[in-house]
Amino acid sequence: MIALYARISKVGMDESRQVENLKRVVGDSPHKLFVDKISGTVPFEDRPQGAKLMKMARNGELESAEFWEVSRCGRNIADVTATLY
C-alpha cells in the first residue's frame, strides 16, 4: 500500500489540490490518504496523521509514501531528514 500525505497549515485551507495530484501519481494502486491540518514547523511524528503514517511504515504496512512537495513533510531540514531515513 502507498501512503499519500498532504498537509495544510490552517484548518480553513483546502488540501484538495494536493490530494488530487497525489492520486494522479499513484493511479489505481492501493493507497491510504493521510491529511494533517497543522504547521509545517511541527515535527512530522508529532502530527496526528504523520504519527499514524510512521507507525504503519514501521509495521511494514506501507511500501512507500508520496508527498506532493518536500515542504509538506516539514520545514526543518533536520526533521525532514530524520523522517525520510
GUSE-158605 format. One line per field, with one value per residue: residue in one letter; y, z, x of N, C-alpha, C in turn. Coordinates in Angstrom, 2 decimals. Each point is the difference from the previous one (the first is absolute). Example, Ala and Ser with C-alpha at 12.3 -4.5 7.8 and 13.67 -1.06 7.14 Angstrom:
residues 2
residuo	[A / S]
n_y	[-5.69 / 1.05]
n_z	[7.80 / -0.72]
n_x	[13.19 / -0.35]
ca_y	[1.19 / 1.19]
ca_z	[0.00 / 0.06]
ca_x	[-0.89 / 0.82]
c_y	[1.20 / 1.09]
c_z	[0.00 / 0.73]
c_x	[0.90 / -0.77]
end
This chain:
residues 85
residuo	[M / I / A / L / Y / A / R / I / S / K / V / G / M / D / E / S / R / Q / V / E / N / L / K / R / V / V / G / D / S / P / H / K / L / F / V / D / K / I / S / G / T / V / P / F / E / D / R / P / Q / G / A / K / L / M / K / M / A / R / N / G / E / L / E / S / A / E / F / W / E / V / S / R / C / G / R / N / I / A / D / V / T / A / T / L / Y]
n_y	[-1.17 / 1.03 / 0.70 / 0.74 / 0.93 / 0.68 / 1.22 / 0.57 / 1.29 / 0.26 / -0.09 / 1.29 / -0.50 / -0.14 / -1.25 / 0.30 / 1.10 / -0.03 / -0.26 / 0.86 / 0.83 / -0.28 / 0.07 / 1.06 / 0.28 / -0.44 / 0.73 / -1.24 / 0.34 / -1.06 / 0.85 / 0.69 / 0.83 / 0.84 / 0.74 / 0.87 / 0.64 / 0.27 / 0.84 / 0.35 / 0.90 / -0.62 / -0.64 / -0.69 / -0.60 / 1.32 / -0.22 / 0.16 / 0.47 / 0.88 / 0.03 / 0.05 / 0.90 / 0.61 / -0.13 / 0.33 / 0.99 / 0.26 / -0.14 / 0.62 / 0.87 / 0.76 / 0.09 / 1.11 / 1.23 / 0.63 / 1.02 / 0.94 / 0.52 / 0.12 / 1.21 / -0.94 / -0.54 / 1.15 / 0.95 / -0.93 / 0.31 / 0.23 / 0.55 / 0.68 / 0.25 / 0.27 / 0.68 / 0.48 / 0.04]
n_z	[0.00 / -0.71 / 0.80 / 0.05 / 0.09 / 0.52 / -0.04 / 0.74 / 0.00 / -0.58 / 0.97 / -0.25 / -0.12 / -1.31 / 0.35 / -0.63 / -0.26 / 1.22 / 0.54 / -0.81 / 0.20 / 1.28 / -0.06 / -0.75 / 0.92 / 0.93 / -0.67 / -0.48 / 0.31 / 0.81 / 0.65 / 0.92 / 0.21 / 0.23 / 0.74 / 0.16 / 0.94 / -0.26 / 0.75 / -1.04 / 0.96 / 0.08 / 0.78 / -1.04 / 0.88 / 0.16 / -1.29 / 0.21 / -1.23 / 0.23 / 1.25 / -0.50 / -0.90 / 0.91 / 0.77 / -1.02 / -0.24 / 1.28 / -0.13 / -1.00 / 0.35 / -0.21 / -1.31 / 0.05 / 0.05 / -0.42 / -0.23 / -0.11 / 1.13 / 0.02 / -0.28 / -0.62 / -0.16 / -0.29 / 0.87 / 0.88 / -0.60 / 1.27 / 0.19 / -1.13 / 0.24 / 1.26 / -0.53 / -0.95 / 1.01]
n_x	[0.85 / -0.44 / 0.79 / -1.09 / 0.94 / -1.01 / 0.52 / -0.93 / 0.29 / -1.16 / -0.90 / -0.03 / 1.22 / 0.22 / -0.03 / -1.13 / 0.70 / 0.52 / -1.18 / -0.59 / 1.02 / -0.05 / -1.31 / 0.28 / 0.90 / -0.84 / -0.87 / -0.09 / 1.23 / 0.01 / -0.76 / 0.63 / -1.00 / 1.00 / -0.82 / 1.00 / -0.66 / 1.30 / 0.66 / 0.73 / -0.05 / -1.18 / 0.86 / 0.39 / 0.78 / -0.01 / -0.15 / -1.30 / -0.14 / 0.95 / -0.46 / -1.23 / 0.42 / 0.73 / -1.06 / -0.79 / 0.85 / 0.11 / -1.33 / 0.61 / -0.94 / 1.07 / -0.15 / -0.75 / 0.53 / -1.07 / 0.81 / -0.95 / 0.43 / 1.31 / -0.47 / -0.72 / 1.18 / 0.59 / 0.18 / 0.28 / 1.14 / 0.30 / -1.20 / 0.07 / 1.27 / -0.32 / -1.00 / 0.77 / 0.81]
ca_y	[1.17 / 1.25 / 1.08 / 1.32 / 0.94 / 1.41 / 0.85 / 1.42 / 0.67 / 0.49 / -0.74 / 0.57 / -0.19 / -1.13 / -0.94 / -0.79 / 0.03 / -0.97 / -1.35 / -0.37 / -0.23 / -1.25 / -1.13 / -0.17 / -0.64 / -1.44 / -0.65 / -0.99 / -0.75 / 0.11 / 1.07 / 0.53 / 1.44 / 0.62 / 1.46 / 0.77 / 1.44 / 0.41 / 0.71 / -0.80 / 0.07 / -1.10 / -1.21 / -0.93 / -1.03 / 0.64 / 0.29 / -1.18 / -0.92 / -0.35 / -1.08 / -1.21 / -0.44 / -0.58 / -1.28 / -0.98 / -0.26 / -0.84 / -1.33 / -0.63 / 0.05 / 0.92 / -0.21 / 1.31 / 1.16 / 1.07 / 1.37 / 0.85 / 0.81 / -0.32 / 0.91 / -0.61 / -0.86 / 0.86 / 1.23 / -0.08 / -1.02 / -1.10 / -0.84 / -0.67 / -1.04 / -1.08 / -0.66 / -0.76 / -1.12]
ca_z	[0.00 / -0.09 / 0.82 / -0.61 / 1.11 / -0.30 / 1.19 / -0.14 / 1.23 / 0.80 / -0.16 / -1.06 / -1.31 / -0.77 / -0.40 / -1.15 / -1.09 / 0.33 / -0.02 / -1.40 / -0.68 / 0.53 / -0.52 / -1.40 / -0.02 / 0.32 / -0.85 / 0.63 / 1.04 / 1.34 / 0.76 / 1.19 / 0.05 / 1.29 / -0.13 / 1.23 / -0.08 / 1.06 / -0.49 / -0.43 / 1.00 / 0.96 / -0.48 / -0.70 / 0.89 / 0.99 / -0.67 / 0.14 / -1.14 / -0.20 / 0.94 / -0.50 / -1.18 / 0.45 / 0.67 / -1.06 / -0.70 / 0.88 / 0.07 / -1.31 / -0.69 / -1.14 / -0.88 / -0.24 / 0.37 / -1.00 / 0.44 / -1.19 / 0.11 / 1.21 / 1.07 / 0.69 / 1.02 / 1.07 / -0.33 / 0.64 / -0.76 / 0.88 / 0.20 / -1.28 / -0.18 / 0.96 / -0.42 / -1.22 / 0.24]
ca_x	[-0.85 / 0.73 / -0.52 / -0.07 / -0.01 / -0.24 / -0.03 / -0.30 / 0.40 / -1.13 / -1.24 / -0.83 / 0.60 / -0.52 / 1.05 / -0.45 / 0.98 / 1.04 / -0.57 / -0.28 / 1.27 / 0.57 / -0.78 / 0.39 / 1.32 / -0.08 / -1.00 / -0.87 / 0.73 / -0.60 / 0.61 / -0.67 / 0.19 / 0.26 / -0.05 / 0.15 / -0.27 / 0.91 / 1.17 / 1.14 / 1.07 / -0.22 / 0.68 / -0.89 / -0.56 / -0.87 / -1.27 / -0.87 / 0.05 / 1.40 / 0.31 / -0.66 / 0.74 / 1.27 / -0.28 / -0.28 / 1.26 / 0.83 / -0.63 / 0.11 / -1.29 / 0.09 / 1.16 / 0.61 / -0.80 / 0.06 / -0.27 / -0.01 / 1.21 / 0.75 / -0.44 / -1.15 / 0.59 / 0.47 / 0.72 / 1.31 / 0.75 / 0.37 / -1.19 / -0.30 / 1.01 / -0.29 / -1.24 / 0.23 / 0.93]
c_y	[1.24 / 1.03 / 1.28 / 1.00 / 1.42 / 0.76 / 1.42 / 0.64 / 0.38 / -0.76 / 0.52 / -0.20 / -1.27 / -0.88 / -0.74 / 0.00 / -1.02 / -1.43 / -0.46 / -0.31 / -1.29 / -1.22 / -0.24 / -0.73 / -1.50 / -0.74 / -0.96 / -0.81 / 0.16 / 1.09 / 0.37 / 1.47 / 0.46 / 1.51 / 0.62 / 1.46 / 0.62 / 0.68 / -0.97 / 0.05 / -1.08 / -1.25 / -1.03 / -1.00 / 0.58 / 0.41 / -1.24 / -1.00 / -0.41 / -1.16 / -1.32 / -0.57 / -0.68 / -1.35 / -1.10 / -0.36 / -0.92 / -1.42 / -0.73 / 0.00 / 0.88 / -0.33 / 1.30 / 1.09 / 1.08 / 1.32 / 0.86 / 0.88 / -0.39 / 0.90 / -0.53 / -0.93 / 0.83 / 1.21 / 0.00 / -1.15 / -1.18 / -0.94 / -0.76 / -1.15 / -1.18 / -0.79 / -0.91 / -1.18 / -0.81]
c_z	[0.00 / 0.90 / -0.82 / 1.14 / -0.50 / 1.32 / -0.41 / 1.36 / 0.91 / -0.34 / -1.17 / -1.41 / -0.64 / -0.49 / -1.30 / -1.16 / 0.24 / -0.15 / -1.43 / -0.76 / 0.47 / -0.57 / -1.47 / -0.12 / 0.21 / -0.85 / 0.78 / 1.09 / 1.35 / 0.80 / 1.22 / 0.09 / 1.45 / -0.22 / 1.38 / -0.30 / 1.16 / -0.63 / -0.39 / 0.97 / 1.08 / -0.55 / -0.54 / 0.95 / 1.11 / -0.61 / 0.09 / -1.16 / -0.33 / 0.89 / -0.46 / -1.21 / 0.42 / 0.69 / -1.03 / -0.75 / 0.82 / 0.12 / -1.34 / -0.81 / -1.24 / -0.83 / -0.32 / 0.49 / -1.04 / 0.64 / -1.26 / -0.05 / 1.29 / 1.16 / 0.73 / 1.10 / 1.18 / -0.51 / 0.57 / -0.65 / 0.87 / 0.22 / -1.29 / -0.22 / 0.93 / -0.42 / -1.21 / 0.19 / 1.13]
c_x	[0.90 / -0.67 / 0.01 / -0.13 / -0.16 / -0.02 / -0.34 / 0.23 / -1.15 / -1.26 / -0.83 / 0.55 / -0.52 / 1.15 / -0.31 / 0.99 / 1.10 / -0.51 / -0.26 / 1.29 / 0.66 / -0.73 / 0.31 / 1.34 / -0.11 / -1.03 / -0.88 / 0.69 / -0.69 / 0.74 / -0.84 / 0.36 / 0.15 / 0.00 / 0.11 / -0.31 / 0.76 / 1.21 / 1.12 / 1.16 / -0.15 / 0.69 / -1.00 / -0.65 / -0.86 / -1.34 / -0.88 / 0.11 / 1.43 / 0.42 / -0.62 / 0.74 / 1.30 / -0.21 / -0.26 / 1.28 / 0.89 / -0.53 / 0.05 / -1.28 / 0.02 / 1.21 / 0.70 / -0.94 / 0.23 / -0.40 / 0.00 / 1.23 / 0.70 / -0.42 / -1.23 / 0.48 / 0.49 / 0.74 / 1.41 / 0.77 / 0.41 / -1.18 / -0.33 / 0.98 / -0.25 / -1.23 / 0.26 / 0.93 / -0.51]
end
